[in-house]
């Protein structure tokens, strides 16, 4: 079982560590987010120790090696310490902020993976596989995800649309009927227009699926939801990690639909893929 309290365990064991390992611990605890982006050589240099010392330190905390330790560190950050994207400082170097942003994304995706409900995924795939047509609704950053979802789901031989304008969304919701599935994408679940549109679609007998925050106003209007609870501050920071989670969950649902269609459907998907072959230059060897 993966331990998600790694940072606290390091703090608790500081007095047990030898002098060299304590230096490694001090660098990590000073800025855990930055440490997730360091190579073993960078961490060793920052702590003024050898790379074997860093590896020995990692094994002392039940990691198989440095790469495994960094994954556990990112998971620990996702599990409750201040979110790594907020640790970016005005004087950060390109190496530092690049590492922090990648660390934030890795941590958020892993947190979402651990929290997603397979039972809810299964139920949402049930609704999608039975749909007569599917509409994806999103605004802002989530609008780009809605358009990506359209690109994936059109391959399933049913009408699929994506709308990123609230007036179009409202009109489409008012024209919904039994057999329609509307997928609402919203990280916060608090956008008034989307909540009203979800309610309108439900009133017109559509199934409304949400990829949104748990227990949010939007979630309460949905037939079924997949929760997103990554600790991202959308009031001040660009909503990058939430969009990555939404994209991953759309991939999960598209894969579920593909598998439900069975092996016979794979020929259809291959036909679409093959249609692009002549549009690309061949690989150079």
N, C-alpha and C positions, 0 to 999 in steps of 0.2 A: 504494500500500500504506500502511495506517495505521501510524504509528510509535507504539509503546506505551512508549517510554522518554523521554517528554517531560520529566518532572521532572529526570532526569539531564542531559538536553540543556540545560535552562535553567541548571543548576548549572555545566556545563562552559563555557558561553558568557558567564558573568557579566562577565568582563573585557572582552568585546567590546561590551557594551551601552553606549549613552550614558547620561548621568546620569538622565534621566527614565525610560527603559526599565528601568534598574537598580532604580528605586523600585518599578515594577510587579513585577519579578522577586522582589524582597525580600518583598513582601506575599504573593505566591503561594507562595513556598518556606517562609514562616513557618507557613503552614497550608494546604496544598494542598486538603484536604478542604473547608475553609470556602470557598475560592475557587471550587469547583465550584457553590456555591449563590449566588454574588454576581452581581448584574446588572453591566453594564458601568459604569453610573453609580456603583454601590457600590465597585467595584474602583478606579475612577479617584479617587474621594474618599479611599479608604483609602490610596492611594499619593500623593495630593496632585499628581495630573497631570490632563491633559485626556483626554476620551474618545477623540479621534483618536490620542493617544499610545498608549492601550491597544490600539486597532486596529492601529497600526503594529507594536507589540510582537508581537501575535498573528501577523501576516503574516510577521514575521521567523522564526517557527517553523513555517512551511509551513501555516498555517491560513488558510482563506478569510476568516475574520472571527472575532469574539468567540464566537458560538455554536459554531462548529466547533472553536475552541480549547478550550472547556469540555468538549466531548465527548472530545477527545483527552486532556485532563487527567484526566477520569473513567476513561478506559481505562488510562491510565498508573497510576492508583491501584489499579485492579483487577489490574494485571499484576504487582504485587510490593511496593508500598509498604504501610505499615500501613493496615489496612482502615478506611474512612472512618467507619463507625458507631462505632468504638472511639475516635474523636477527639472525641466529645461530652464537654464539660467541665461540671462542676457550675454554673459561672457563665455558661454560654452563653445568649445571648438567643434569643427565639423565632425570629428571622430566621436565626441561626447554626445552631441544631440542626435547624430545618426544612430548610435547605439541605444539611446534612450527611446527613440521612436520605435525602432524595431522591437525593443524589449517590451514596450507598451502593447504593441500589436500581438506579440507572441503570448503575453500574459493574458490579455483580454480574450483571445481565441481559446486558450486553454481553459479559462474560467467558464466560458460559454459551453465548451465541450462537456465539461463536468456537470453543468447544471441543466443541459437540455434534456427534456423528457422523451425517451424513445416511444412511450405510449402515445404522447401527443403528436409526435412525428407520424406515427402509424395512422392516427385518426385523420390528420390533415391530408395524408396521401390518399386515404379512403375518399375524402371529399373531392380531391383533385381528379382522381381517376374516374369519378362518376360525372364530372362537370360537362355540361353542354358547351359552355364557353367560360373563359377565365379573364378577369380584369385585374391588373396590378395597379394600385394607387400609391403614390408617394410624392412628397414635396421636398424641395431643397436637396440635401444630400441623399435622402431616401428616394428621391425621384430617379436618380441615376441607377439605383438598385432595381427599381421597377422596370426600367428599360432593359437592364441586363436580364431580368427574369423573363421578359417577353422574348428575348433572343433565345433563351434556353427552351421555353415551353412551346414555342410555335412548332417545334419539331414533333410534337405529339399528335399531329393531325386533328387539331380542334382549334376553333377561333380563340386567339389570345391577343389582348390589347394592353397597352400601358399608358396611363394618363398622369401627367404631372401638373395639370392646371385644375384648380378647385372648381371652376365653373363646368368644365367638361366632366369632371368626376361626379359632380352633383347631377348633371343631366343623365349620365350613364346609370348612376344609382337609381334614379327615378324610373328608368326604363327597364330595370332588372325584373326577372321573373324566376319561377322555379327552375332549377337546373343551372342557374348562373352561380359562379363562385367569384367573390371579390376578395382579393388579398391586400390588406392594408399594411403599409410599411411605415413605421414611425418609432424612432428611438425613445422619445419621451412619452408618447401616448397621450400628450396633453394639448395637441393642436386642435382647437375648437372645430375648425372646418372639417377635419378628418373624422372627428367623433360624430358630428352631425351627419356626415355622408355615410358612415358605417350604419348609423341608426336608420337612415333612409333606405339603404340597400336591404336591411333586414325587414323593414316594413313591406318591401316588395318581394319578399320570399326568397331572396338570395342567401346563400351561405356566405358568411363573412369570416375570413381567416385573418388573424393578426400576427405580425412579427413585431413585437412591441414590448414596452415595459410591463412587468407584472402588476396586477391590481390598479392599472391606470384607467382613466376614463374611457380610452379607446378599447382596452382589453375587455372592459365590462360590456361593450356593445358587440363583441365578437362571438361567433359560434364556437371557435376554438382558437387558441393562441400558442405561439412559441415565445417564451420569455427572453428578453434581453435585459440583463441587469449589470452590465459592465459599468464601473464607476467612472464615467466620462463626464466632464463638466462642459456641457454644450452652451452654457452661458458665456464662457470665455475662450474656449478652445475649439479648433476645427474638429468636427465630428468624424474623425477618420476611423477610429477603431470600431465604433458602432456600425459603420458602413461595411467594414470587413466582416463583422459577425453576420450582418444581414445577408451579404453575398454568400457566405459559407452555408447559412441555413437554406437559402434558395437552392444551392447545389445539393444539399441533403434531400430536399423535397423533390427536385428534378430526378435525382438518382432513384429515389423511392418509386416514383411514377414509372421510370424506365424498367425497373426490376419487376414491377407489377404487370407491365405489358408483356413480359416474357421474352424468350429467345427469338421468336418469330419477328418481334418488333425491331430487333437489332439490325436486320437487313435494311429497314427503312432509314434508320439513323446513318448507316454506312452510305446509303445512296446520297443523302444530303451532304455528308462529309466529302464524298468523292466528287460532288459537283464543283467543289472549290479547287480541285487539283490543278486544273489548267490555268487558274488565275495566279499561280505562284511560280517563281523561278525555282528550278530544281536545286537541291542541296549541293553545295560544292564540296568535293572530297579532296 
